[in-house]
Amino acid sequence: MFICYAHANERVVKQIKPTLTVLARRGYIAPWSDTDLIPGEDWDETIKSRLSQARIILFTVSRQFLASDYLTNQERPLAMELLKKKKKALVIPVLLTESSWREEDFSKLEKLPREDDSLTKFNPREDGWALVEAGLIKVIKAEQARMKNNLATSSNTDFIFTSPNFMTFTELEILFEDNHLLVINKPPTLATMGADDAPTAHELACRYVAEKYKKPGRVFLGVVHRLDSMCSGVLVFARTSKAAARLSEQFRRAGSGPKKIYLAAVEGDVVIQRNQWTDWIAKNEQAHRMELASPATEGAVEAKLEYRVLRHAIKNGLPWSLAAVRLMTGRKHQIRVQFAERGHAIVGDVKYGAQRQSLRGIALHAWSLTIDHPTKATPLTFRAAPPKSWGQCMPTEHELALLDDVGIW
């Protein structure tokens, strides 16, 4: 979400921050304004780049907003172009104060908090902000429902809303494809499949295949393994039923199956640089999470991994560690629970005790996956870079090069 505002209204615009914070925590948006500029950045280039990437654009309308030369000649025309050009963005005017907006190019757009009422007409003002919040949620959910409904049938669907951003099937990062496989770099917060309120990686991948190869009707893509929605990284789909059966058999083989290496940024200093953990884990139905358990616990399964610490650092005044993790079993939330139970929750993973929440999933990434090709029986290794949202947690080239040394495991 991009916020267009006049600097003269900065004090008033700050009042929208609590509303945006609530929506961000719920995963609806990732807000940005020029107050988020980093010292040294080319402000004009960065603003235009951020605006072009935005899927929701707020016009905070006032007399100062309408009088601003930069807004009138730069930001507003670009925003309206994005709106008109195949609906690349939604533009939502928020009426801060009374002004002569009725002759502007956005006058026919639905406005918040109400069509003809600015926030100054509400007493207390909080009532107006509550309507703004409710209106934004309504708009976002309506787009979610519309895009999900149109995903499989409409050839005119240009973008898909996935929390926290809109995402097109053309934006999927394709790592590999042939007649038997489709491999993508799944972004964080996108479920592999089965989400009721948003499109999934599976649905977007099906749409990609349908559009690229002009396939009529329903596209087959077999889901042979999954990644947690909050995680990112290498995700393999099978393009034929034969490939799906053979790949599924590979993933069922413990020990001799696919080789999986994850990157994990975890809270705290992991003192032991290299180690192997074997635990038993089971689902706590009441808490809706996995926990360590005794082998005798009903439903408990063995979870084995080994890790190698790549870096120790400080982030926001708190220590953290970057680790490479090799899975020896593939249990639900295995890495998350095994590290968290030892006091090292994945960065951003509040479900398992992280101190701070992230707007872009959690810092757990499926970096490398090695499988046997389902028909040629030759080994294939796929690798995917972590998302840019990792920031300073991003591994260096030197750290990644270390993972090519088989001696580290």
TORMI-702807 format. One record per residue (C-alpha): residue number from 1; residue in one letter; x negated, y, z negated. Coordinates in Angstrom, 2 decimals, decimal comma, padded with zeros to 5 digits. Layout:
<rs>
R   nr  rest       xx       yy       zz
R  NUM     a        X        Y        Z
...
</rs>
This chain:
<rs>
R   nr  rest       xx       yy       zz
R    1     m   000,00   000,00   000,00
R    2     f  -001,35   003,42   001,02
R    3     i  -000,21   006,56  -000,84
R    4     c  -000,03   009,76   001,22
R    5     y   000,08   012,83  -001,03
R    6     a  -000,91   016,49  -001,22
R    7     h  -003,69   017,20  -003,72
R    8     a  -001,58   020,01  -005,16
R    9     n   000,84   017,27  -006,29
R   10     e  -001,81   015,04  -007,86
R   11     r  -000,44   015,51  -011,38
R   12     v   003,07   014,52  -010,27
R   13     v   001,83   011,64  -008,13
R   14     k   000,04   010,18  -011,17
R   15     q   003,49   009,55  -012,61
R   16     i   004,01   006,86  -009,99
R   17     k   000,99   004,90  -011,29
R   18     p   002,93   002,94  -013,96
R   19     t   005,43   001,81  -011,31
R   20     l   002,65   000,71  -008,96
R   21     t   000,82  -001,03  -011,79
R   22     v   003,92  -003,08  -012,60
R   23     l   004,38  -004,06  -008,93
R   24     a   000,67  -004,91  -008,58
R   25     r   000,72  -007,18  -011,63
R   26     r   003,70  -009,01  -010,17
R   27     g   001,69  -009,54  -006,99
R   28     y   003,86  -007,40  -004,71
R   29     i   001,27  -004,77  -003,72
R   30     a  -002,37  -003,68  -003,86
R   31     p  -002,12   000,15  -003,96
R   32     w  -004,77   002,53  -002,59
R   33     s  -005,13   006,32  -002,41
R   34     d  -008,06   008,66  -001,84
R   35     t  -008,66   008,70  -005,60
R   36     d  -010,13   005,21  -005,02
R   37     l  -012,86   006,53  -002,71
R   38     i  -016,37   005,46  -003,69
R   39     p  -019,06   008,19  -003,95
R   40     g  -021,04   008,34  -000,72
R   41     e  -018,26   006,97   001,50
R   42     d  -017,24   008,81   004,67
R   43     w  -013,89   009,93   003,26
R   44     d  -012,20   010,67   006,59
R   45     e  -013,24   007,37   008,16
R   46     t  -012,35   005,39   005,02
R   47     i  -008,92   007,01   004,67
R   48     k  -008,04   006,27   008,28
R   49     s  -009,32   002,71   008,00
R   50     r  -007,32   002,06   004,82
R   51     l  -004,22   003,63   006,33
R   52     s  -004,52   001,50   009,47
R   53     q  -004,73  -001,66   007,34
R   54     a  -001,80  -000,76   005,08
R   55     r   001,50  -002,61   005,40
R   56     i   003,45  -000,23   003,16
R   57     i   002,87   003,54   003,31
R   58     l   004,40   005,93   000,79
R   59     f   005,05   009,53   001,80
R   60     t   005,23   011,50  -001,47
R   61     v   007,31   014,34  -000,10
R   62     s   007,16   017,90  -001,42
R   63     r   006,68   021,43  -000,02
R   64     q   002,92   020,98  -000,44
R   65     f   003,08   017,61   001,36
R   66     l   004,83   019,23   004,35
R   67     a   002,41   022,18   004,37
R   68     s  -000,81   020,11   004,29
R   69     d  -002,73   020,38   007,58
R   70     y  -004,59   017,10   007,03
R   71     l  -001,42   015,17   006,24
R   72     t   000,49   016,76   009,12
R   73     n  -002,24   016,31   011,74
R   74     q  -003,98   013,10   010,57
R   75     e  -002,29   010,78   008,06
R   76     r   001,38   011,27   008,95
R   77     p   001,02   010,80   012,75
R   78     l  -001,05   007,64   012,22
R   79     a   001,50   006,27   009,74
R   80     m   004,43   006,94   012,08
R   81     e   002,53   005,36   014,97
R   82     l   002,01   002,22   012,87
R   83     l   005,74   002,21   012,09
R   84     k   006,80   002,53   015,72
R   85     k   004,11   000,30   017,23
R   86     k   005,67  -003,13   016,74
R   87     k   006,45  -002,35   013,09
R   88     k   002,87  -002,76   011,89
R   89     a   003,80  -000,95   008,66
R   90     l   006,76   000,23   006,61
R   91     v   006,92   003,94   005,83
R   92     i   008,86   004,87   002,71
R   93     p   009,37   008,55   001,78
R   94     v   009,52   009,24  -001,95
R   95     l   011,11   012,65  -002,60
R   96     l   009,02   014,26  -005,36
R   97     t   010,56   017,73  -005,22
R   98     e   013,12   019,64  -003,20
R   99     s   011,79   020,56   000,27
R  100     s   012,85   021,06   003,87
R  101     w   012,17   017,48   004,97
R  102     r   015,36   017,12   007,03
R  103     e   013,68   018,40   010,21
R  104     e   010,62   016,14   009,91
R  105     d   009,93   013,01   011,99
R  106     f   010,54   010,75   008,98
R  107     s   013,93   012,27   008,13
R  108     k   015,90   009,26   009,40
R  109     l   013,99   006,78   007,24
R  110     e   015,57   005,49   004,03
R  111     k   014,24   007,48   001,11
R  112     l   013,66   006,98  -002,61
R  113     p   014,85   007,49  -005,31
R  114     r   018,08   008,36  -003,41
R  115     e   018,81   009,64   000,07
R  116     d   019,40   013,31  -000,87
R  117     d   018,06   013,43  -004,44
R  118     s   014,46   014,21  -005,32
R  119     l   012,90   013,16  -008,62
R  120     t   013,37   016,68  -009,97
R  121     k   017,14   016,09  -010,09
R  122     f   016,80   013,31  -012,64
R  123     n   016,92   014,02  -016,34
R  124     p   015,12   012,21  -017,80
R  125     r   012,64   011,87  -014,93
R  126     e   012,05   008,22  -015,86
R  127     d   015,49   007,36  -014,46
R  128     g   014,27   008,50  -011,06
R  129     w   011,05   006,50  -011,27
R  130     a   013,08   003,42  -012,25
R  131     l   015,07   003,80  -009,02
R  132     v   011,83   004,13  -007,05
R  133     e   010,53   000,91  -008,59
R  134     a   013,79  -000,96  -007,93
R  135     g   013,89   000,37  -004,37
R  136     l   010,35  -000,77  -003,59
R  137     i   011,03  -004,26  -004,94
R  138     k   014,22  -004,46  -002,87
R  139     v   012,41  -003,44   000,32
R  140     i   009,54  -005,87  -000,23
R  141     k   011,80  -008,82  -001,02
R  142     a   014,00  -008,07   001,98
R  143     e   010,94  -008,18   004,23
R  144     q   009,78  -011,41   002,62
R  145     a   013,14  -013,06   003,29
R  146     r   013,43  -011,70   006,83
R  147     m   009,93  -012,72   007,86
R  148     k   010,22  -016,19   006,34
R  149     n   013,55  -016,74   008,08
R  150     n   012,16  -015,62   011,45
R  151     l   008,82  -017,38   011,16
R  152     a   009,66  -020,62   012,92
R  153     t   012,02  -019,26   015,61
R  154     s   011,32  -015,65   016,53
R  155     s   008,68  -014,91   019,17
R  156     n   008,85  -011,24   018,21
R  157     t   007,65  -011,65   014,61
R  158     d   004,50  -009,55   014,43
R  159     f   003,72  -009,72   010,75
R  160     i   004,39  -011,90   007,76
R  161     f   004,63  -010,61   004,20
R  162     t   002,51  -012,54   001,75
R  163     s   001,84  -011,16  -001,68
R  164     p   000,11  -008,79  -002,04
R  165     n  -000,06  -007,85   001,69
R  166     f   001,62  -008,45   005,00
R  167     m  -000,31  -010,98   007,07
R  168     t   000,04  -012,05   010,68
R  169     f  -000,57  -015,57   011,93
R  170     t  -003,11  -013,96   014,28
R  171     e  -005,08  -012,88   011,19
R  172     l  -005,76  -016,46   010,14
R  173     e  -009,49  -017,14   010,22
R  174     i  -009,88  -020,26   012,35
R  175     l  -013,03  -022,21   011,49
R  176     f  -012,53  -025,13   013,89
R  177     e  -009,94  -026,65   016,18
R  178     d  -009,67  -029,51   018,63
R  179     n  -006,91  -031,89   019,67
R  180     h  -006,94  -033,56   016,24
R  181     l  -007,87  -030,87   013,69
R  182     l  -007,17  -027,29   012,74
R  183     v  -009,40  -025,82   010,02
R  184     i  -008,81  -022,39   008,48
R  185     n  -010,30  -020,15   005,81
R  186     k  -007,27  -019,79   003,53
R  187     p  -007,01  -016,37   001,86
R  188     p  -006,19  -016,11  -001,86
R  189     t  -002,53  -015,85  -003,02
R  190     l  -001,31  -017,79   000,06
R  191     a   000,19  -021,16  -000,89
R  192     t  -000,84  -024,18   001,18
R  193     m   002,81  -025,25   001,53
R  194     g   006,07  -025,45  -000,40
R  195     a   006,53  -021,81  -001,46
R  196     d   010,21  -020,78  -001,61
R  197     d   009,78  -017,00  -001,58
R  198     a   006,99  -016,42   000,97
R  199     p   005,45  -017,96   004,07
R  200     t   002,65  -020,49   003,54
R  201     a  -000,67  -021,37   005,16
R  202     h   001,05  -024,35   006,77
R  203     e   003,80  -022,20   008,28
R  204     l   001,36  -019,60   009,59
R  205     a  -000,88  -022,31   011,06
R  206     c   002,12  -023,89   012,81
R  207     r   003,02  -020,53   014,25
R  208     y  -000,57  -020,04   015,42
R  209     v  -000,52  -023,39   017,29
R  210     a   002,93  -022,73   018,76
R  211     e   001,94  -019,32   020,11
R  212     k  -001,54  -020,24   021,37
R  213     y  -000,48  -023,41   023,16
R  214     k   003,06  -022,28   024,07
R  215     k   004,58  -025,28   022,34
R  216     p   008,39  -025,37   022,33
R  217     g   010,26  -026,69   019,33
R  218     r   008,75  -027,80   016,06
R  219     v   004,95  -028,00   015,75
R  220     f   003,41  -030,92   013,85
R  221     l   000,60  -030,14   011,42
R  222     g  -000,15  -032,72   008,76
R  223     v  -001,09  -031,45   005,28
R  224     v  -003,86  -033,82   004,16
R  225     h  -005,08  -031,86   001,11
R  226     r  -004,26  -028,65  -000,68
R  227     l  -005,90  -025,60  -002,23
R  228     d  -004,35  -023,77  -005,18
R  229     s  -002,52  -020,68  -003,98
R  230     m  -004,79  -018,44  -006,08
R  231     c  -007,94  -019,97  -004,54
R  232     s  -009,42  -019,41  -001,10
R  233     g  -011,55  -021,35   001,33
R  234     v  -011,74  -024,29   003,75
R  235     l  -008,37  -025,93   004,43
R  236     v  -007,90  -028,74   006,96
R  237     f  -004,71  -029,62   008,83
R  238     a  -004,19  -032,66   011,08
R  239     r  -002,72  -032,01   014,53
R  240     t  -001,55  -035,59   015,12
R  241     s   000,07  -038,25   012,95
R  242     k  -002,90  -040,59   013,57
R  243     a  -005,34  -037,92   012,39
R  244     a  -003,14  -037,20   009,37
R  245     a  -003,12  -040,87   008,32
R  246     r  -006,86  -041,27   008,67
R  247     l  -007,70  -038,00   006,92
R  248     s  -005,28  -038,74   004,09
R  249     e  -007,06  -042,06   003,57
R  250     q  -010,39  -040,20   003,36
R  251     f  -009,08  -037,80   000,71
R  252     r  -007,73  -040,72  -001,34
R  253     r  -011,16  -042,34  -001,57
R  254     a  -012,80  -041,34  -004,84
R  255     g  -016,55  -040,89  -004,69
R  256     s  -017,03  -041,81  -001,03
R  257     g  -014,44  -039,39   000,33
R  258     p  -014,90  -035,81   001,62
R  259     k  -017,73  -033,79   000,08
R  260     k  -016,39  -030,60  -001,52
R  261     i  -018,50  -027,69  -002,77
R  262     y  -016,85  -024,70  -004,40
R  263     l  -018,19  -021,31  -005,45
R  264     a  -016,92  -020,06  -008,81
R  265     a  -017,52  -016,77  -010,61
R  266     v  -016,85  -017,48  -014,29
R  267     e  -016,75  -015,37  -017,42
R  268     g  -019,71  -015,50  -019,82
R  269     d  -023,26  -016,83  -019,55
R  270     v  -023,31  -020,50  -018,59
R  271     v  -026,46  -021,35  -020,53
R  272     i  -027,13  -024,84  -019,13
R  273     q  -028,22  -024,21  -015,57
R  274     r  -027,23  -027,59  -014,20
R  275     n  -024,88  -030,17  -015,61
R  276     q  -022,27  -032,83  -014,96
R  277     w  -018,93  -032,96  -016,78
R  278     t  -016,58  -035,91  -017,14
R  279     d  -013,23  -035,24  -018,82
R  280     w  -009,70  -036,55  -018,91
R  281     i  -007,01  -034,05  -018,05
R  282     a  -003,21  -034,10  -018,19
R  283     k  -000,42  -031,67  -017,50
R  284     n   001,16  -029,76  -020,39
R  285     e   004,72  -029,54  -019,08
R  286     q   005,77  -026,85  -021,57
R  287     a   002,81  -024,58  -020,80
R  288     h   002,90  -025,39  -017,04
R  289     r  -000,85  -025,95  -016,94
R  290     m  -003,47  -028,68  -017,07
R  291     e  -005,37  -029,41  -020,28
R  292     l  -008,13  -031,69  -021,52
R  293     a  -006,68  -034,87  -022,99
R  294     s  -007,70  -038,27  -024,34
R  295     p  -007,80  -041,20  -021,92
R  296     a  -004,81  -042,68  -023,77
R  297     t  -002,60  -039,65  -023,03
R  298     e   000,31  -040,44  -020,72
R  299     g  -000,47  -039,22  -017,21
R  300     a  -004,13  -038,43  -018,01
R  301     v  -006,63  -038,77  -015,14
R  302     e  -010,40  -038,69  -015,05
R  303     a  -011,98  -035,46  -013,78
R  304     k  -015,65  -035,34  -012,79
R  305     l  -017,74  -032,50  -011,40
R  306     e  -021,27  -031,21  -011,37
R  307     y  -022,41  -027,61  -011,13
R  308     r  -025,49  -025,49  -010,57
R  309     v  -025,71  -021,88  -011,82
R  310     l  -026,84  -019,50  -009,07
R  311     r  -026,77  -016,18  -010,92
R  312     h  -026,20  -014,46  -014,26
R  313     a  -024,94  -010,86  -014,18
R  314     i  -022,87  -008,14  -015,88
R  315     k  -019,50  -006,98  -014,49
R  316     n  -017,55  -004,14  -016,15
R  317     g  -019,77  -004,51  -019,20
R  318     l  -019,08  -008,25  -019,55
R  319     p  -021,42  -011,15  -018,72
R  320     w  -020,48  -013,55  -015,94
R  321     s  -022,08  -016,38  -013,97
R  322     l  -021,91  -017,50  -010,36
R  323     a  -021,91  -021,28  -009,99
R  324     a  -021,79  -023,82  -007,19
R  325     v  -019,54  -026,74  -008,08
R  326     r  -019,45  -030,17  -006,45
R  327     l  -016,23  -032,06  -007,04
R  328     m  -016,56  -035,78  -007,64
R  329     t  -012,80  -036,16  -008,15
R  330     g  -010,01  -033,98  -006,80
R  331     r  -007,63  -033,26  -009,67
R  332     k  -005,11  -030,44  -009,90
R  333     h  -006,74  -027,27  -011,35
R  334     q  -009,77  -029,40  -012,22
R  335     i  -012,47  -026,74  -011,93
R  336     r  -010,28  -024,12  -013,59
R  337     v  -009,50  -026,20  -016,66
R  338     q  -012,94  -027,80  -017,11
R  339     f  -014,74  -024,43  -017,09
R  340     a  -012,04  -022,67  -019,14
R  341     e  -012,09  -025,31  -021,87
R  342     r  -015,80  -024,61  -022,31
R  343     g  -015,25  -020,88  -022,68
R  344     h  -015,93  -019,91  -019,06
R  345     a  -012,61  -019,10  -017,40
R  346     i  -012,72  -018,30  -013,68
R  347     v  -012,84  -014,53  -013,14
R  348     g  -009,25  -013,31  -012,75
R  349     d  -007,66  -016,59  -013,88
R  350     v  -005,45  -015,34  -016,72
R  351     k  -003,47  -018,59  -016,60
R  352     y  -006,51  -020,29  -018,09
R  353     g  -007,64  -017,52  -020,39
R  354     a  -009,52  -014,98  -018,25
R  355     q  -009,76  -011,56  -019,89
R  356     r  -008,78  -009,59  -016,80
R  357     q  -006,33  -010,23  -014,00
R  358     s  -007,22  -009,84  -010,33
R  359     l  -004,88  -008,55  -007,62
R  360     r  -006,46  -010,92  -005,09
R  361     g  -006,22  -014,39  -006,54
R  362     i  -009,08  -015,80  -008,61
R  363     a  -012,82  -016,08  -007,98
R  364     l  -012,74  -019,75  -006,95
R  365     h  -013,55  -020,54  -003,32
R  366     a  -013,78  -023,79  -001,36
R  367     w  -017,05  -022,94   000,38
R  368     s  -017,93  -026,23   002,09
R  369     l  -016,03  -029,36   003,09
R  370     t  -017,50  -032,40   004,86
R  371     i  -015,19  -035,01   006,40
R  372     d  -015,42  -037,71   009,06
R  373     h  -013,73  -036,79   012,30
R  374     p  -010,48  -038,81   012,41
R  375     t  -011,14  -040,31   015,87
R  376     k  -014,88  -039,97   016,50
R  377     a  -015,95  -041,00   012,96
R  378     t  -018,75  -038,40   013,11
R  379     p  -019,34  -036,21   010,03
R  380     l  -018,17  -032,60   010,27
R  381     t  -019,04  -029,86   007,78
R  382     f  -016,96  -026,68   007,60
R  383     r  -017,99  -023,59   005,66
R  384     a  -016,14  -020,40   004,88
R  385     a  -017,28  -017,08   003,43
R  386     p  -015,55  -015,92   000,23
R  387     p  -013,06  -013,03   000,61
R  388     k  -014,40  -009,46   000,50
R  389     s  -012,36  -008,91  -002,67
R  390     w  -015,09  -010,81  -004,54
R  391     g  -017,16  -007,61  -004,45
R  392     q  -020,32  -007,96  -006,53
R  393     c  -019,49  -011,63  -007,19
R  394     m  -020,21  -012,36  -003,52
R  395     p  -023,08  -014,86  -003,15
R  396     t  -026,23  -013,70  -001,37
R  397     e  -027,72  -015,43   001,67
R  398     h  -030,52  -016,72  -000,53
R  399     e  -028,06  -018,24  -003,01
R  400     l  -026,13  -019,94  -000,21
R  401     a  -029,37  -021,23   001,30
R  402     l  -030,09  -022,99  -002,00
R  403     l  -026,97  -025,09  -001,49
R  404     d  -028,45  -026,63   001,65
R  405     d  -031,12  -028,25  -000,51
R  406     v  -029,71  -031,67  -001,34
R  407     g  -032,09  -031,78  -004,28
R  408     i  -030,05  -029,29  -006,27
R  409     w  -027,36  -031,93  -006,94
</rs>
